[in-house]
Amino acid sequence: MSQITALVTGSSRGIGAAIAAQLRARGLSVIGHASRAVDDATIGADLTDPTAPARIWEQALERGGGRIDVLVNNAGLFAANPLALSDIAWLDNWEDTLRINLTAAAELSRYAVKHWLDRGAAGRIVHVASRAGYRGDSPDHWHYAAAKGGMIAMHKTIARQYANKGIMSYAICPGFTDTAMAGDYLASRGGPALLADIPLGRVASPDEIATIATFCALDAPESMTGAVLDANGASYVR
């Protein structure tokens, strides 16, 4: 069997780095992505640029010898957008977050689905969404919750439409995770006091989320396509 190739966005740190490491440990060829290239295995592209997803996909295909088997939509932006900002500043922040967290993921998913349909090949997409897509988020993070809710709806649509073509879609909804992206937010919300809302008593680790992502990419049964896996320490139970 030929080597499986995966494209992982936002792979330079946090959850993305942990996913890339675990996939490589399972023998996959992993093509990473970050805002700036950090090594030869990483494609550098700023997802606020509307042309970035197409360039990422084209470069990934070139590096993968014309084949991508797994797409992990992990790249994300989590930045406050207070209501008191000016109208234009609030809208700019909204659009940047939606473009990075949802639109770029949608574009890459589209390229992946078309690639697999054209080749008559099976493929898997793993979407790293968020608890916020179901529970909502803080008053400063409407945009983040909206983007992740959109990602979940997109994932379910992909799963329903393409399962009979061998194209599987899985989504993960972490709660707070110990990453640089969430660090400032945790501090601003009271740090240890915030843990009172998490029955487990701690936030997730990137490796825990990566374990779920690796399972979805490689081991999850096809009958699980369309599933949303929660990882929030029972802070939001559906």
For each residue, the residues with C-beta under 8 A, 3 or more apart:
1:
2:
3: 27 28 29
4: 27 28 29 69 70 218
5: 28 29 30 31 64 65 67 68 69 70
6: 23 28 29 30 31 68 69 70 71 72 217
7: 30 31 33 56 57 60 64 68 70 71 72 108 112
8: 11 16 19 20 23 30 31 32 33 72 74
9: 16 33 47 56 72 73 74 75 104 105 108
10: 13 14 15 16 33 34 74 75 76
11: 8 16 17 19 20 30 32 33 34 42 74
12: 16 17 32 34 35 38 42
13: 10 16 17 179 180
14: 10 17 18 177 179 180 181 206
15: 10 18 19 74 128 174 177 179 206 209 210 213
16: 8 9 10 11 12 13 19 20 32 72 74 75 128
17: 11 12 13 14 20 21 206
18: 14 15 21 22 206 207 209 210
19: 8 11 15 16 22 23 72 74 209 210 213 214
20: 8 11 16 17 23 24 30 32
21: 17 18 24 25 210
22: 18 19 25 26 207 210 211 213 214
23: 6 8 19 20 26 28 30 70 214 217 218
24: 20 21 27 28 30
25: 21 22
26: 22 23 214 218
27: 3 4 24
28: 3 4 5 6 23 24 70 217 218
29: 3 4 5 6 64
30: 5 6 7 8 11 20 23 24 41
31: 5 6 7 8 41 42 43 60 63 64 68
32: 8 11 12 16 20 38 39 41 42 43
33: 7 8 9 10 11 42 43 44 45 56 60 75
34: 10 11 12 37 38 42 43 44
35: 12 44 45 46 47
36: 44
37: 34 42 43 44
38: 12 32 34 42 44
39: 32 42
40:
41: 30 31 32
42: 11 12 31 32 33 34 37 38 39
43: 31 32 33 34 37 55 56 59 60 63
44: 33 34 35 36 37 38
45: 33 35 49 52 53 55 56
46: 35 49 52
47: 9 35 52 53 75 99 100 104
48: 52 96 99 100
49: 45 46 52
50: 99
51: 54 55
52: 45 46 47 48 49 55 56 104
53: 45 47 56 57 104 107 108 111
54: 51 57 58 107 111
55: 43 45 51 52 58 59
56: 7 9 33 43 45 52 53 59 60 108
57: 7 53 54 60 61 68 107 108 111 112
58: 54 55 61 62
59: 43 55 56 62 63
60: 7 31 33 43 56 57 63 64 68
61: 57 58 64 66 67 68 115
62: 58 59 66
63: 31 43 59 60
64: 5 7 29 31 60 61 67 68
65: 5
66: 61 62
67: 5 61 64 119 121
68: 5 6 7 31 57 60 61 64 71 112 115 123
69: 4 5 6 121 122 123 124
70: 4 5 6 7 23 28 123 124 125 126 217 218
71: 6 7 68 108 109 112 123 124 125 126
72: 6 7 8 9 16 19 125 126 128 213 217
73: 9 105 108 109 125 126 127 128 151
74: 8 9 10 11 15 16 19 126 128 213
75: 9 10 16 33 47 100 101 104 105
76: 10 100 101 128 181
77: 96 97 100 101 144
78: 141 144 181 182 185
79: 93 96 97
80: 140 141 185
81: 85 90 93 94 97 140 141 142 143
82: 85 90 139 140
83: 90 139 140
84:
85: 81 82 89 90 93
86: 89 90
87: 90 91
88: 91 92
89: 85 86 92 93
90: 81 82 83 85 86 87 93 94
91: 87 88 94 95
92: 88 89 95 96
93: 79 81 85 89 90 96 97 143
94: 81 90 91 97 98 142 143
95: 91 92 98 99
96: 48 77 79 92 93 99 100
97: 77 79 81 93 94 100 101 143 144 147
98: 94 95 101 102 103 143 146 147 150
99: 47 48 50 95 96 102 103 104
100: 47 48 75 76 77 96 97 103 104 147
101: 75 76 77 97 98 104 105 144 147 148 151
102: 98 99 105 106 147 148 150 151 154
103: 98 99 100 106 107
104: 9 47 52 53 75 99 100 101 107 108
105: 9 73 75 101 102 108 109 127 151 154
106: 102 103 109 110 154
107: 53 54 57 103 104 110 111
108: 7 9 53 56 57 71 73 104 105 111 112
109: 71 73 105 106 112 113 125 127 154 158
110: 106 107 113 114
111: 53 54 57 107 108 114 115
112: 7 57 68 71 108 109 115 116 123 125
113: 109 110 116 117 123 125 158 162 167
114: 110 111 117 118
115: 61 68 111 112 118 119 121 123
116: 112 113 119 120 121 122 123 162 165 166 167
117: 113 114 120 162 165 167
118: 114 115
119: 67 115 116
120: 116 117
121: 67 69 115 116 166
122: 69 116 166 167 168
123: 68 69 70 71 112 113 115 116 166 167 168
124: 69 70 71 167 168 169 170 216 217
125: 70 71 72 73 109 112 113 155 158 167 168 169 170
126: 70 71 72 73 74 170 171 172 213 216 217
127: 73 105 109 151 152 154 155 169 170 171 172
128: 15 16 72 73 74 76 171 172 174 209 213
129: 133 148 151 152 155 171 172 173 228
130: 133 144 145 148 173 174 175
131: 134 135 173 174 175 230 232 235 236
132: 135 136 137 141 144 145 148 149
133: 129 130 145 148 149 150 151 152 173
134: 131 149 152 173 236 238
135: 131 132 236
136: 132 145
137: 132 141 142 144 145
138: 141 189
139: 82 83 142
140: 80 81 82 83
141: 78 80 81 132 137 138 144 145
142: 81 94 137 139 145 146
143: 81 93 94 97 98 146 147
144: 77 78 97 101 130 132 137 141 147 148
145: 130 132 133 136 137 141 142 148 149
146: 98 142 143 149 150
147: 97 98 100 101 102 143 144 150 151
148: 101 102 129 130 132 133 144 145 151 152 173
149: 132 133 134 145 146 152 153
150: 98 102 133 146 147 153 154
151: 73 101 102 105 127 129 133 147 148 154 155 171
152: 127 129 133 134 148 149 155 156 171 173 228
153: 149 150 156 157
154: 102 105 106 109 127 150 151 157 158
155: 125 127 129 151 152 158 159 169 170 171 226 228
156: 152 153 159 160 169 171 226 228
157: 153 154 160 161
158: 109 113 125 154 155 161 162 167 169
159: 155 156 162 163 168 169 170 225 226
160: 156 157 163 226
161: 157 158
162: 113 116 117 158 159 165 166 167 169
163: 159 160 166 167 168 222 225 226
164:
165: 116 117 162
166: 116 121 122 123 162 163
167: 113 116 117 122 123 124 125 158 162 163
168: 122 123 124 125 159 163 220 222 224 225
169: 124 125 127 155 156 158 159 162 225 226
170: 124 125 126 127 155 159 216 220 224 225 226 227 229
171: 126 127 128 129 151 152 155 156 227 228 229
172: 126 127 128 129 209 212 213 216 228 229 231
173: 129 130 131 133 134 148 152 228 229 230 231 232
174: 15 128 130 131 177 204 209 231 232
175: 130 131 198 203 204 230 231 232 233 235 236
176: 182 186 194 198 203 204 232 235
177: 14 15 174 182 203 204 205 206 208 209
178: 182 183 203 204 205 206
179: 13 14 15 182 183 206
180: 13 14 183
181: 14 76 78
182: 78 176 177 178 179 185 186 203
183: 178 179 180 186 187
184: 187 188
185: 78 80 182 188 189
186: 176 182 183 189 191 194 203
187: 183 184 191
188: 184 185
189: 138 185 186 193 194
190: 193 194
191: 186 187 194
192: 195
193: 189 190 196
194: 176 186 189 190 191 197 198
195: 192 198 201 202 203
196: 193
197: 194 235
198: 175 176 194 195 201 202 203 232 233 234 235
199: 233 234 235
200: 233 234 235
201: 195 198 233
202: 195 198 233
203: 175 176 177 178 182 186 195 198 233
204: 174 175 176 177 178 208 209 231 232 233
205: 177 178 208 209
206: 14 15 17 18 177 178 179 209 210
207: 18 22 210 211
208: 177 204 205 211 212 231
209: 15 18 19 128 172 174 177 204 205 206 212 213 231
210: 15 18 19 21 22 206 207 213 214
211: 22 207 208 214 215
212: 172 208 209 215 216 229 231
213: 15 19 22 72 74 126 128 172 209 210 216 217
214: 19 22 23 26 210 211 217 218 219
215: 211 212 218 219 220
216: 124 126 170 172 212 213 219 220 224 229
217: 6 23 28 70 72 124 126 213 214 220
218: 4 23 26 28 70 214 215
219: 214 215 216
220: 168 170 215 216 217 224 225 227
221: 224
222: 163 168 225
223:
224: 168 170 216 220 221 227
225: 159 163 168 169 170 220 222
226: 155 156 159 160 163 169 170
227: 170 171 220 224
228: 129 152 155 156 171 172 173
229: 170 171 172 173 212 216
230: 131 173 175 236 237 238
231: 172 173 174 175 204 208 209 212
232: 131 173 174 175 176 198 204 235 236
233: 175 198 199 200 201 202 203 204
234: 198 199 200 237
235: 131 175 176 197 198 199 200 232
236: 131 134 135 175 230 232
237: 230 234
238: 134 230
